[in-house]
Amino acid sequence: MMNKVLVLFAHPVYQTSLLNKSLLAGLPKSEYITIHDLYETYPNFMIDVKKEQALVASHDVLLFQHPMYWYSCPAILKEWMDLVLEHGFAYGSGTAALQGKYFISSVTSGGDFANYKGEKNIRDLLKPFEFTAQVCKMKFLPPFITYGGLKIKAGNFNQNLTQEYLANQVKKFNQLVDDLIHQRIDEKLCERYSTMNQVFDEMAIHND
């Protein structure tokens, strides 16, 4: 049995985002993947809660695709979570609409890894997402992170941020979504790492 993946995409200026455009363009057309652009669907932030809840209920994986804005997510994604993941649907006594579904974030950053060290590491910044998944009884997976959007777009490359790096990220993101669809995620392995990037690195070592 295959999982259906709902990509909840939030970027207010998608046309300018090299990273997000590249990641989403790399995904195949598939009946098991739904890309849901929140800013395009709700330009006035008038979210149809019942429609969104039905969409969530019909998928097995919620993948939140968004840039890191001031150490958080874009406004419409927070609005979506506030309204759609309401008591009586997402959590509460006798509620199991989201129980057992996967919850994962794919986050892009204009800055590079050096901007997110120590207390500002992205896993800690995403704690509200992790706690939300726990309350909704979902399976939280480590986030997938793509760094350096501004530098790559400007051609300001270094040994870590190159066009090849972005191409590899697109390939890994595609693999991640495919693994989610085909239920190839090793949850025990994921628990050992802060990001899905580290999981991919570990798998690459064992496959060499």
N, C-alpha and C positions, 0 to 999 in steps of 0.2 A: 504494500500500500504506500502511496506517495503522499508527501506533505504538500499543502498549498501555502505559498509564501506571499504575504501581503507586504509590499514595500511602501511604507508610509513616508513619502518624500516631502521635505519642507525646506525650500530655499526661496527667499523673496526675489532674488535676481538670478534665476537659474541660467539665463543666457550668458552670464558673465563667469560662471563657475566652471573652470577647466576640470577640476577633480570630479565634481558630481556628474557633469555631462559625460565624462570618460567612463566612470564606473557604471552608470545606468545604460549607456550605449553598448557596453560590453556584455550585457545580459542577453540571453537568447529570447526569442519570442516563444513563449511556452504557456500552455493552459494552466500550468502550476504556478505561474508568477503573475501577480497583479501589481502594477506600478501605479500608485495613487498619489498624484501631485496635489497636495493640500492647498497651496496658494492658487493654483489654476482652478481647482474645483470650488474654492470658497474665497474669491477675491475680496469679499466684504466681511469675511470672518463669520458668516451666518451658517454655522455648521449644522447639518441635518443629523441630529444625534441618532435617531432610530435607524436611518440609512447606514450610518457608520457602524453602529452596533451589529447590524445584520451582516455587513461586510466583514467585520472582525470575526463574527461567529462562524462564517463560512471558510475561514482560513485556519491553518494549524501553526503558522509562524508569523509573528509581528516583527518586521525588520524596520527599524527607524533610521532612515537615511537623511542626514542633515549636517550642516557645517557647525562648528563650535563658535557660537556668538557670545562674547563676554562670559566665557566659562559656563555656558548653558546652551540651550537650543533656541531656534527661532521662535518668535511669539506664537505663531499659529499652531505649532506642535504642542506647546504648553496648553493653549486653549483647547485643542483637540483632546488632550488627556484629561483636563479638568471636566469637560462636558461628557465625553463618551464613556470614560471609565468611571461611571457613577455608581453609587451605592444601589444595590439591588440588581445590578448587571455584572459589574466587574468584581465586586466584593460584597460581603455581608452574609448574614446567616442564611444558609440554604442556597447560596448562589455558587454556581460552578461553571459559568459561561466561558471563563478563560482558563480554568484549571487544566494544567498539563500542556498548554500551548507554550511554544518557545517565544522568548522575548530577547531580542538582540539589537544593538545599536551599531550602525556604520557611520562613523564620524569623520568629517574632513576638517582640515585646519589650514589656515593661510600661513601660519608659522611652522617651524620645524620642531623636531623632538625636543630641542633644548628649551623651548618655551613651556614645556610641560613636565618639568622635573620636580621631585620632592612633593610638597603638599599640593602642588598644582597638577599632579599627574591626572590624565584623563579618566582613569578608572575611578578615582576618588571624586572627580567632578561629576561623574555620572551616578553617584550614589542614590540621588532621588529616583532615577530610573530603576535601579536595582531594588530599592525598597518598594517601589510601586509593583514590580513583578512579584515580589514576595507576598505582598498584601493580596494580590490577585491570584495567588497560588500558581504562578507561571514558572516555567523553567528559564532562569536567567542565564544567558551565555555571555562570555567576555566580549567586549566591543571590538570591532574591526576598525583600525585607525589608518587614515591616509594623511600624511603630513605635507607641508611645504607648498601649498597651492600658489601662493603669491610669488615665491621664488621660481617655481617651475614655469609659471606663465611669463615671468619677466626674463627667463633664460639665465637667471642668476644661480647656476648650478654649483653644487659641491659634490664631494665623493658619495654622499648619501642621497641627495635629491637630484635626480636626472630624469630624462625622458624614459630611460629604461626602467627606472624605479616606478614611474607611473604605469608603464605597460605591465610590469610585474604585479602591481597592485590590482589592476583591472583583471588580470588572469586569476589572482587569488580570490578576488571578490566573486568572480564567476564560479570558481570552484566551491567557495563557501555556500553560495545559494544552491548549487547543484547538490552539495552534501546535505543541506537542510531538506531539500526535496526528497532525496533518496534515503533519508534517515541514516546517514553515515557519520553523524556527529558522535564523537566519543566524549560523553559528558564527564566522565571521571578524569580524563586528560585535561579537559577545559577547566576543571576546578583548580588545577595546579597553577594556572597562569592568569595574569592580569588582563591580557588582551588576546584576541584571536590571532593576531600577528605572531605572537610568541608560540601559539599552538602550531601554526604553519611552519615556523622555524624548527620546532621540535620534530615535526613529522618529516621535514626535509632531511634532517640529520639521520633519522632512522632509515630513510629511503635511499641514502647515498651508498 
